[in-house]
Amino acid sequence: MATYRNVQMSFWTDPKVVDDFTPEDKYFYLYLLTNPYTKICGCYELSIRQMTVDTGYSKDTVVKLLNRLENVHNVIKFSEATKELLILNWPKYNWSLSPKVKKSIEDSIVKIKNQEFKDYLIEYYNSIDTLSIEYQYNTKTTDSLGIGIGIGKGIGNTSKNNNDKKEEEKKHLQEVDAFFERIWALYIRKEGKNGVTKAAKEEIFKVGFEKMEKCIQKYAAEKVGSEKRYILMGSTFFNGRYRDYLDEDNPSTTQINSKQLKRELQ
């Protein structure tokens, strides 16, 4: 466990903090950045009850502040299901290329329970050129760490020429993006396209067009007659909720004319 955490002095002059944060927002955010439960990866477990004990705030106040920091200021994410908190801008100020730090980050990421938070951090990790986590999505198999995403397998792999590797990655990303555009065109509520993560697009790409098409048709059939507000935005659906409508054993799903549902949503 770390004995201290970095807080940039610019925190106090940041226009967002100065103009938008209330005194309670500042105090609570600093607590989330520096409390003794924080992890080097920027995601850690912390219950609402523990927050009330540490800060002296009531449960209602803690819940209100969590909602403000997540939905108004967009600086954290909190999962009630796993009691995990993700600091969105943490990696920018707390990660380095030190081998010791890299190892600590990897060890912390594999222990995260919330898949959305894990996806976010792995995507960020992989965006750093000198670091590499091989991201796999076959959840039916596990690697030596006992998880399905294969974290750590590709770290330190320098067997390929860097230029060739970058060219291959570029070509693959183009294929994934083109595939996603085809799938996006089929969905019934086209909102939040930019919110679909790269990791989610990769997973959809591996599922395949036919299965994704049937998955969307199945969800659309379920939502016929529903008000628009009760239909998942595209970002929510494709970031993971579509898995609820994948039917591996019985691929035949109720078919529906997507134009019919789109007219009902207008």
N, C-alpha and C positions, 0 to 999 in steps of 0.2 A: 504493500500500500504506500502510495506517495505521501510525503510529509508536507508538500506544498503544491499549489497549482498556479499557473501563470494567469494573470489578469492584465491585459494591455491597458496602459495608462490612457490610451485613446478612447477607452470605454466612456470616460467622463466627458469627452468632447464630441463624441459621435452624435451627429444631428438627430438620428433616430432616437437615441437615448435621451438627449436633451429635450427634444420637442414632444416625444410620444410617451415616454416612460413616466409613470407616477413614482413617487418615492417608494411605495410598496413594490412596484414592478422592479425597481433597481435592486432593492434589498433582496427580494426573493430570487431574482436572476443570479445575483452574486452568490447567493447560497447554493443554487443549483450548480454553479461553476466550480465551487471550492469546497463543498462538503466532503467528509471523509469517505463517502461511498463511491465517489467518482472513479472511473476507470480510464486508462490511457486511450482507449478507442473512442471515448466520448459517449458511450451508452452504458448505463448501469441500472441495477435494481434499487428502487427506493419506493416504499409504500407511502400512501397519503398520511397514514397514522404517524410514521416516522417524521415526515415533514412537519406535522403539527407539533410534535415533541421538540424538534430542533429549533423551529422558528418562533414558537409561541403563538402562532396563528390558530384560529379555529379551523375545523375541517372545511366549513363552507368557504372561508377566506382562501384556504389553500387551493380548493377546487376552482374558485373564481380566478386566482392568479395563474394557475396552470392553463386555464382556458384563454386568458389574455395573452400569455406568452406564446401559446401555440397558434391561436386563431387570429389574434390582432397583430402581434409583433412578428410571428412566424420565425421564432428562434429556437423552439424546441418541439419535440413530439413526445407524447406520453401514452403508454398503453396500460389501461386499467387491467386488462386480461393477464399480462405478464408482470405488471408493476415495474416496467422498465421505462427509463427516460433517456431520450436521445437529444444531445446538444447539437444543433444543425451546423454551426460554424466552428465546432471544436477542432476538427482536423487541421484547419487553416493555421491555427496558432499553437497546437500542441503536438503535432507529428513532426518527426525528423527522419533523416535517412540513416541514422545510427543503427547498426545491426541489433543492438540491445533493445532499442525502441521498437524496431520493426518486429522483432520476435514477440515483444509484449503486446503489440497491436494485434498480431495474428492470434495469439493465445486468447486475447479478450474477445475478438470477433467471433470465434468459433463457439463461444459459450452463450452468445445472445439468443434468446428464445423467440423474440418477435421477428418473423421472416422479413417484413418490410424494412425494419431497422437494419437487419443484417445485409439485405440487398443494397441499401443506401451506402453503408460503410464500405462494402466490397467494391461497389462501383467507384466510389471516391478513391479507394486504395489503388484500384487498377488504373485510374486516370493519371497516376504518378509514374512517369516513364521508367524510373529506376526501380520500381517495385512491381511485382506481378503476382496476383492470386489467380490461379486457374479456376474459373467458375463453371461447374458442371451442374446439370439439373436433373439427372437421373436419380430420383429419390428412392428407387428400389434397390440401389446399391450404396455401400458406404466405403469410405477410404480408411486409411490407417488411424485417422483421428475419430472415426466412428460417426461421421456425418456425411450427408449426401452431396454437399456442394464441392468437395474436393479442395478445400482451402489449404493452401500451403504446398500443394503438389508442384506448382510451377515456379516456386520461389528460387531465385538464383540460377535459373536455366539460361545458359548463354551459348547453347550448342548451335543456334541458328544465327546467321548473319542478321544484324539489326535491321538493315534496309529491307531484306527479303521478308523479315517478319512483319515490319510495318506495312509493307505492300500487301501481304496476305491479310492482315487485320483490316486494312482499308477496304479491300475487296469484299471481305466477309461482312463488314458493317453496311456496305452498300446493298448487299443481298438481303440483310436483315431489314433494313429500312424499306426496301422495295416490297418485301413480303408484308411488313406491317401496314403499308399504305393499302394493300389489297384487302387485308383483314379489317382495317379501320373503315373502309368504304361499306362494309357489310353491317356495321353496328348501328343500333337504333337511336342512340342519343349521343350525338357527336359534340361532346363538351369535354374539355380537359386533355386534348390531344398532347399538348406539350408536357403534361404531367406524367405521361407514361415513361417509366424509367428505361434506361438501356438494358438493364438486367431483365426487366419484364419482357421487352421485345425479343431478347435472346431466347427466353423460355418459350414464348409463343412460337418463335421460329422453329424450335425443336419439336413442339407439339405437332406441327404440320397443318397445311391449309385445310384439308378435308375435315379433320377433327375439330379445328377451330370454327369452321363454317357451321358444322352441326351443333357445336356448343352454343354459338350465337343464336341459331334458329331455335334451339330449345329454350333459351332464356327469353327470346322474343315471344314465343308462344305462351310462356307463363305470364307475361306482362300485358297481353292484349286486354284493352279496356282500362288499364291503369293510368292514373294521372302521371304527368311527366315527372313530378317531384318524387314519385315512388320508383322511378326507373334509374338504375345506376348510371352515373356519368361514365363516359368512355374510359377516363383515367382510372376510376375505381374498378371498373370491370376488368380491364386489361392488366392492372397491377396485381391481380391475384384472385379476384372474386370469380373469374371465369372457371376456375378449377372446380367450383361447386356444380358446374353444368357439363363437365367432361364425363362421358359415359363410356369407359373402356370396354365393359362387358357387353353392352347393348348399344352399339353406335347408332341405331336407327332412332331418330328423335322426331317429335311432332314438327312438321313443316309449316311454315307460315310465309305469306307474302310480306316481305319487309316493308314494301311501299304502303301496305294497309296500316301498319303500326305507325309509320312515320307521319301519315296523314292525321292520325289520332293525337299525335304529340304536338302538332302545329297549332 
